[in-house]
Amino acid sequence: MIRKSLLLTAWMLAISLLLAGLFLILIIDEKPSVQRQVVVTPEHIERAKKTFDQYRQQAKQKLLSSIKIQPEDIDIAANYLAKHFINGDAHISMSHQQASIQASLPLPLQAPKGYINLEATVIETDALPQLQSVRIGHIPIPDFVSQFLVSQSIQWLQNQPKYRNGIEAIKFVQIAPDALNVLYQWQGKFSLKIDNHFPVLSKSEQEKVYRYHLLLTQNYSQQANQTLSQILQPLMQMAARYSADNQAQKENRAAILAATLYIVGLPLKYLIPEAVDWPRPHNQSVTLDGRQDFAQHFIVSAAITAYADTALSDAIGLYKEIEDKRSGSGFSFNDIAADRAGTRFGERATASQKEAVRLQQLIAQGLDDSDLMPAWTDLPEHLSKNEFRQHYGNFDTPAYHQTMEKIERRVEILPFLN
């Protein structure tokens, strides 16, 4: 009897493994069904900001309101998130009362190499949209299975205090070829403050940032100003000490974030609730090549790249200059140069363990501000809207591209990139 039981168990195990293997074969493809570049432009940043501002004002009033999102923005956001978090690609197209979703996700393992291609359709209903026609690789998923999983996920989110208000605020979603219209009404207390239940950084990341924050407070200088190179040197020296076991990228990221909040003067409590009890740094201006705005442009771009990526950092930097041109302070190519240098710094700081360690060693040995900031004195700044149009036309002219290429060449010869 025992022998028969063992044989039955062995057969069931073998069949389970066979079915699992067959399932993997059917869901894994050799090539991705979606391949596209991540494109984020200043226009996308502007629309996202306007949508957020509109949502914030309407949510505060707790009125039944709606937000209109362009299909292009939804598609770009989906592709950006897929690329940033799982190195995949995604595409969303919208038609009357439905949206089609396609995604290609690379296998996390080195071998075998392959992709998981996903397809699904989202259908408009009288309440929240419904998922149907889901396909993973060559396997179609029954609608009742996918809909059950979605309903369970929504129910789980509603049981979580930090997500409940957001889920329950959505009353209706209309899908159309020209827009996604979301009807919502915020019922709970609306606040953009980050509370102790919703930390932006994990505990381990908070501990890393705290080390560098403490170093900055302890290294307070009696000088009226500090340079960015003076700020970065001790941070990179500390990062090098904690970078064993492939931790260099994480250490650099935490050091850059601590430096950003210190230089911009943004309280840490907005990202880390526990930081309300941390030692406070002295108010002190930090300059790059003699200018405080350059230091801020550089370090903010470095942080965006370290925690997001180059595409987003470049788009935000250019959007800021466009806003300056509109508001009167003018478009400045030298600010763009500081943005690009910071972006490349953040990129190099987190590219790989090897590159992260190399940057630590280079900065720790001592660099001047001129090693961080490209030559800029001949670059036009504070151009009004009319002046910019007169000299450069718009952002797609030979004159504009020539100036941007000049900036790029100067950035690429900076010591930390060579």
Protein Blocks (a to p, Z undefined) as FASTA:
>chain_A
ZZmmmmmmmmmmmmmmmmmmmmmmmmpcfbdfbdcdddddfklmmmmmmmmmmmmmmmmn
opacdddddfklmmmmmmmmmmmmnopacdddddehiacdddddddfbfbdcdddddddd
ddddfbdcddehiaehjbccdfklmmmmmmmmmmmmmmpmklmmmmmmpmbdcddfkbcc
dddddfbdcdfbdcfklcfbdfklmmmmmmmmmmmmmmpcfbfbdcfklmmmmmmmmmmm
mmgghilmmmmmmmmmmmmmmmnopafklmmmmlmmpccdddddddeehiaklmmmmmmm
mmmmmmmcmklmmmmmmmmmmmmmmnonopafklmmmmmmmmmmmmmmmmpmklmmmmmm
mmmnopafklmpccfklpcehiafklmmmmnopambfklmmmmmmmmmmmmmpfklZZ
